[in-house]
Amino acid sequence: MSDLKLLPDGRAMLNLGCGSRFHPCWNNIDFSPLARLHRHRFISAMLWRAGLLSEDRWRRLQLIDGDIIVHDLRGGIPFADGTVDVVYHSHLLEHIDRAEAPRFLHECYRVLKNTGILRIVVPDLEFLAAQYIASVQGMATAPSGQWEERHSQAIDELFEQMVRREPAGLRYQRRVARTAELLLRGSAAQAGELHRWMYDRFSLRELLRSVGFHAVVQQSHAASLIHDWKLFNLDTDEDGTVYKPGSLYMEAQK
């Protein structure tokens, strides 16, 4: 069981699957290859110098929380019942099989205090579908060529991460780094990158209610029931702009 970090006001905040997007006063959990490599700084530096770790991966490695909790969430959340004020995860739920999603959300429910807040960010199926429909209508009515790129992009945003074979970013790496990463991480499916399900505001609301959450409400990237949410810059960049456009933001209470 991990020790909880607390904010100055005493709140315990949990960020699941944080990657390199975190706040240092939160409890940040991740199990990505970079999070695991972060434990072995000497080895990662050697891999980088040998060209087996790309510049982009090396840069992202430097951004990882020094106190990150390296933990596989398939084994549950490593905190006791009713100990956390906020659970947050962004672009994580869609990577979990639909049949396993309730069990994962039950874990979020378990660690939350009474009246604690769960904030979920996922790709917004409604938004992505609307983009696709708009592109189809544009292809049908506009002169040839004006909508082709948007139509292709709309299809990619819906399906590419469901079917890709290689982990993202490999095509831009040098051959030696690409080969090394494929050997270490395997395919996109083995690396956990594939989208296993998609949600809109209605299906996610019903899923949260089925687990036991109440007061389920849709939010924006900047709005939240979480006190001082804007100070944490998890869904916004420092200038206040949205970090992940096309996302659905939902909150619920225990």
N, C-alpha and C positions, 0 to 999 in steps of 0.2 A: 504494500500500500504506500503510495507516494505522499510526501508532506505537501500541504497546501500553502501556496503563496497567497498573501492577502494584499488588497489595495490599502492605501493609508486610511480609508474610511472603514476598513474591516471586511469588505466584500471579497468573496472567493469567486474568481472568474475563470472559466474553462474554455479553451479554444482547441477543438478536436481537428486533427488532420491539418495542422496549421501551415505546413510547408515553410516558406520564408516570409509569410504574412502573419505577424504576431505583434503583441504588445508585451514589453518586458515584465510588467507587473501582473500579467495573466499567467495561468498554468497552461503551457503550450505543449500539446501532444502530437507526435507525428511518427510514422514508421516508414517514411520514404527512404530510398537508398541514400539520399543526401543527408537525411537526419542520422542514419546509422553511420555514415562516413564521418559525420561531424565528431563522433566519439574518438576518431583515429586521425588526428590532425597531421601527424607526421606522415602516415601512409597516404592520405589524400594529397598532401603537398608533393610527395614523390610521384604519385600518379599524374598530377598536373604537369610537373616538370618533364615527365617522360612522354607527355602528349597523350596519355590514356584518359585524361579528364579534360573535357573541353573548357575553353575560356568562360563560356556561359555558365556551365555547371560549377566551375571554380568560383565565379563571382557570386552565384546564388548560395554557395556553401558558406561564404563569408557573412551572409545576411542572416543565417539561422541563429535563433535564440541560444545563447550560451548555456541556459538552464533547461533546454528542451527535454521533455520526457519522451524517450524513445520507447514506444509501446505499440503493439499490434492490437487495435481496437476489436478485432474479431474475438479476442479473449476477454472483452468487457472493458469498462472504464475503471482505472485503478484508484478509485476513491470510494470512501464509505457512503452509505445511504444518507441522504439529506444533509450534505455538507457544502454544497455549492450554490451560490446565488444566481449565477448565469452560466448556461451552456450555449456555446456558439459553434457552428460549423458551416463552412462555406465551400460549395462545390465538392461536397463529400458524399451526400446521401445518394446522388444519382449513380455513384460507383458501386453501390450496394445492391445485391440482387433484391428484386421486389419482395420475395418471400422472406428475406432476412431483415428488411427494413423495420418491421414492427419490433423485433427483438432489440435492434440497435437503439431505437427510440425509447423502448422501455428502460434501457440502461441510462439514457439521458434523464428520463423521468426519475429513476431510482436515486441518482446522485444529487438531484436538485432539492433544495429546501422547500418547504411549503410556501407557495406564492412565488417560487423561483421562476425565472424566465428562460425559455428556450428560444433562440434565434437561429433560423435556418435560411441559408442562401443556396439556391439551386438554379440551373438554367431554366428560364421561363418558357415552357412549352407553348403557352398561348401567344407570347410575343414572337417566338421563332416561327410558329405556324402562320401568324399574321404576315410576317415578312415574306414567307414563301408564297402565300396567296396573292399578296400585292405584286410580287415579281411575276407570277403567272399571268395576272391581269395585265400587267405592263407589257409582257411579251406578246399578248394577244392583241393589244390595241396600239402600241407605239411602233414607230418605224423600226425596221430591222437594225439590230445592233445596240440599241439604247439600253435594253434591259438584260442582255445576255450575261454580263458579269454579275449583276445583282441576283439573277436567277440561280446561277451556278453557286454563288456564295451562300444563298439561302438554303439550298439543298445540302451543301457541305456542313453548315452549322447545325442542321437537324440530324445528319446521319454519320458524318465522318468519324466522330469519336465513338460511334457504336461499332465500327467495322475496321478501323485502322489496324494494321498488322505490326508496325514498328512503333516504339515509343516516340512521343513527340520530339521534334528537334533533331533527330538523328541525321536527316538528309543534309543538314547544314554543318555537320561536324566533319573533321578530317577522317580519312578512312580508318586510321588506327584507333582513334577514339570511338568511332562508330562501331567497329568490330568489338572493342573491349566492352562497351556498354551493352551490346546485344548479348555477349557471353554472360555478363554479370546479371542483367535484368531480365533477359528473355524478351518475348514478344510484348506487344501492348497489353494483351490480355493477362499475361503472367506478371507484368509490372503493375497491374491494377488500374490502368488508365481508361479502360473502356467504360462507357456509360451503360449501365444495366437497366435503367428505367428513366422516364421523364415525368415531370410533374407540372400541373398548372395550379392556380390558386384554389380550385375546388377539390381536386384529388388530394392535394397536400393537407388541406384543412380537414378533410374526412379522415385521413390517415392519422393525423395528430389527435383528433377526437377519439378515434378507436383505441388509442394507446392510453387515454385517460386525461389528456391535456384539455384545458378549457380556455375561454377568452382568446380564441385563435383569431389573429388579425393580420392583414397584409400591411406591410410597411414599405418605405422607400429606402434607398441606400443611406440616407442621412437621418431618417426618423426612426425612433425606437422607444420602447418602454424602459429601456436600460438607462439609468441615470448617467448623464455625462457621456452618452454614446459617441458623440462627435469627437471627443478628445482622444479616442482610441485609434481612429483612422484604420479600421479594419475593412470597411466597405467603401471608404473614400480615400483618395490621395490627400496629401497635406494641403493642397490648394482647394479641397472640397469637392473635386470632381469625382464622378463615380469610378470605382476601381474595376468592376466587372459589368459592363453594359449588357443589357439583355438578361438580367438576373431577376429572379422572384425572391422577395424577402418576406418571410412569414415569422411571426412570433406567437408564442403560446405560454400559458402559465400552468404551473402544477397545482 
